[in-house]
Amino acid sequence: MAAPQARAAVVAEPLTDARPGPLADILPDPLPDALPEPALLSIIIPILNEAECLDKSLSRLFEDPWIARNGEVIICDGGSRDDSLAIARRYPCRIVHSAAGRALQMNKGAEIARGLQLLFLHADSVLPDKLGEQFPATAPWGYFHLRLDDKAVVYRIIESAINLRSRVTRVAGGDQGLFFRRDFFYSLGAFPAIPLMEDIAICKLARRQAKPLMIPSPVQSSSRRWQNNGVIKTILLMWSLRLAYWLGVDPDRLHRIYYPRQG
């Protein structure tokens, strides 16, 4: 319903692999109080019971005056039962609801987004400072370097391996802050409606059309997955799931393996 209107508002530009200028060059501070139509950047955050980290994440986002003035933050709730929505309502976010599922939630947020660029951010991830000075204005798609928030040496090794893999394969995980120019995103058909590996799937579609821009300033993401389940066990699980997906295993089955309590 809203998605066709959003797509019609954007004039498609030729895809290019050249490094574009930052969004701040298009609409620098200061700005009028009213958000322009369309916005330069929509930050879309899917949540499901993220009260533990959401307040910190949103606080950091809105500390950046460029984001507060030039962009919008869209919270896509999949049925949270904790205080996530109450926390989100403390901030000038737009809130939408959908069935649970990261792909479904992100697509729902994209439907109402006004941004020329759509940035999909995990609730436990933090964007780099001064985003407007480095975020691309016209790049078809891309992602950030990853920085994990645990200071232990093993996490420097993990993040370095992830960044190298992304650079070589041109495929990134959702915790690296995937972003797409809106018209390019819809030309890909949005995120595939699968319960797991939607980030891998859309990257594989996107890399056939254009080279991604990898922003060197890192997005900081939570190490809780490795901390809760163990470093070695988590690495083996993630690589096994990626291999299984590459071999054609049904994403529904992979989801039951990754989230056994929900299966």
C-alpha positions, -999 to 999 in steps of 0.1 A, spaced: 0 0 0 26 26 11 55 10 -7 44 20 -43 40 56 -32 75 55 -16 90 41 -48 73 66 -70 88 95 -49 123 85 -59 138 92 -93 161 63 -102 197 71 -108 222 51 -129 239 25 -107 276 34 -102 305 18 -84 322 51 -79 326 64 -43 298 89 -38 298 120 -18 283 119 17 247 127 25 258 157 45 270 173 12 234 173 -1 216 187 29 241 202 55 232 216 89 214 238 99 180 226 89 144 237 95 126 219 123 103 201 99 117 169 83 119 174 45 100 151 22 116 128 13 141 124 41 178 116 33 181 85 54 157 61 70 172 40 98 150 9 102 153 -12 133 135 -45 138 128 -54 174 115 -83 194 120 -80 232 150 -58 229 145 -37 261 179 -47 274 197 -28 247 172 -5 229 175 25 252 212 27 248 210 22 211 184 49 205 201 73 228 233 70 208 214 75 176 197 107 186 229 121 201 240 127 165 222 160 155 226 152 118 205 120 122 180 139 143 176 166 117 181 149 84 168 114 89 141 93 105 142 62 128 116 35 122 110 9 148 95 -23 135 80 -44 163 73 -81 159 52 -85 190 75 -75 219 63 -85 254 88 -65 274 93 -27 276 107 -23 241 78 -3 228 77 19 259 114 27 254 109 34 217 81 59 225 105 80 246 122 90 213 110 106 181 107 73 163 80 61 139 67 28 151 51 0 130 40 -35 138 42 -67 119 43 -104 123 75 -116 139 104 -123 116 133 -100 108 127 -99 70 90 -93 75 96 -65 100 123 -48 79 101 -49 48 73 -34 68 95 -5 80 107 1 44 71 4 32 66 36 52 102 49 49 107 84 34 145 81 30 165 82 -2 187 56 15 174 28 38 197 16 65 187 -16 84 202 -17 119 200 -43 146 187 -31 179 220 -39 196 242 -21 171 256 14 172 265 35 141 298 54 139 300 91 149 294 119 124 275 96 101 264 124 77 300 131 68 307 96 55 274 80 46 270 77 8 244 98 -10 238 77 -41 256 44 -37 232 15 -46 241 -5 -16 267 -14 10 276 -20 46 300 -11 73 330 -27 88 321 -46 119 334 -39 154 323 -62 183 318 -45 217 338 -70 238 374 -59 243 389 -94 244 414 -103 217 394 -132 204 367 -107 193 393 -87 173 401 -119 155 364 -127 149 355 -92 135 386 -92 113 376 -125 98 341 -113 92 353 -81 76 377 -100 53 350 -124 43 326 -95 35 352 -78 14 361 -109 -6 326 -123 -10 306 -90 -12 281 -106 12 275 -91 47 255 -100 78 227 -78 91 249 -68 121 271 -49 97 244 -23 89 232 -31 54 220 -1 35 203 3 1 192 32 -21 155 29 -19 148 24 -56 176 -2 -58 162 -20 -27 128 -24 -44 144 -34 -77 157 -64 -57 122 -73 -45 130 -62 -9 142 -88 17 131 -123 8 104 -135 31 125 -162 48 129 -167 85 168 -168 84 195 -158 61 175 -129 46 207 -107 48 228 -132 29 200 -137 3 196 -100 -5 234 -94 -6 237 -122 -32 210 -105 -53 225 -71 -49 261 -80 -58 249 -92 -92 237 -57 -100 263 -34 -84 295 -34 -63 288 -27 -26 304 2 -8 321 -9 24 323 20 48 356 17 69 342 34 100 328 5 119 293 -2 132 296 -16 167 276 -47 174 269 -68 204 291 -98 212 263 -114 232 258 -142 207 293 -155 213 293 -147 250 261 -166 256 267 -196 235 305 -198 235 329 -186 209 339 -219 193 304 -233 193 289 -201 178 315 -199 150 309 -235 141 272 -230 142 273 -199 120 296 -215 94 275 -246 93 243 -227 88 259 -207 59 271 -239 43 238 -255 47 220 -225 31 245 -225 2 237 -262 -3 200 -254 -5 187 -264 29 153 -248 37 157 -216 57 128 -227 79 148 -257 90 179 -235 96 157 -212 117 147 -241 139 183 -250 144 194 -215 152 164 -208 175 156 -242 190 134 -227 217 112 -212 191 111 -244 170 
